[in-house]
Amino acid sequence: MYDTLISGKQNALRTLARYQFSTWMDDIWDRSMYMKDTIDYWEGWQDLCFTIASDIEIDKRMKKNKAMIENGSHEAITLLNERFYRYFD
C-alpha cells in the first residue's frame, strides 16, 4: 500500500479503499491504541504517536480540526461522504 500511495499513479482514496484491515495509520490517532504496550508496529511507533498527539494539542488549528474530524463535522468528512464515494467501489 505504501508504495502505491507514494507512486502517485493512483488516487490515494482509491488505494486506501482497497485496504479493509486496521493498520498503524488508523491506530496512530487513537490514544487508546498507542497507550497499550502490546502494540508495537515498529521501533519508535509509540514515540511517533505521542509526538503527533502533543503537536496537535499545542496547535489551535490542528486541535480544532481534530475535534471536528472526531465529531464528523469537518469539511473533509463531508467531501468524502458526498463527493468521493465513487473511489470506494
N, C-alpha and C positions, 0 to 999 in steps of 0.2 A: 504494500500500500504506500509506504513512504516514497519509494522510487517513482510510483505513478503520480503521486502528488507533486513532487519536485520537478518532474519532467515537463509539466505544463502542457502536455499533449492532450489532456482530457480535463473537462470541467471538474473542479475539486468536489463539487456537490455530488456529481455522478460517481466519482471514485469512492467517496465516503459512504454513499448509499449502498454500495456493494458489500460493505463490511458490517455484518449484523452482530458482531461479537463485541464484548467490552474490551477496551484497550486502555492503556495508560492515559490516552488523551481524554477519555471520559473521567477517569479517576483523579486526574490532576486538579480538577475543580471541586471535587467532593472531599471536604475536610475529613469526613468520617472514614474515607478510604485511605488517605495518606497518613492518618494518625495511627493506623493499625501497623503493628510491627511485622505482621505476617505477609504483607505485600511489599515486594521489592523487585520492581521490574528490571532495574539495573543499578549499579552503584551510583549513588548521588541523586536517585529519583526523588526520594523524600525531601532532600535538601532543596531540590528544584521547586517542589510543590510549596514548601514553606516560604521560599524566596518570592515566588509569584504571588502567593496569598498576602504576604507582607507588603509588596509593592502595590497591589490593588488597594489594600486598606489605607495607604497613605496618600493615594492619588484620588482626589474628589471625583473626577470624571470617570475613572475606571470603577471606582466603588459604586457610583450611581448606575453605570452600565451593567455591572454585575447584578445589582439588585433588580434592575429591570429585566434582565435575562432570566433570573430565577423566578420572578413572578409572571413571566410571559408577556410583559408589556413592551419589550424592546422592539424597535423597528425591524431589526434583523429577523426576529422570530416571525413577525407578520409577513415579511417578504418571503421567507422560506415556506411558510404555510400557504400563502396565497398565490405567489408567482412562480416559484421554482419547483413546484410539485412534480413537474414533468421529468426532472432529473432523477427522481426516485422510483422510476418504473422498473 
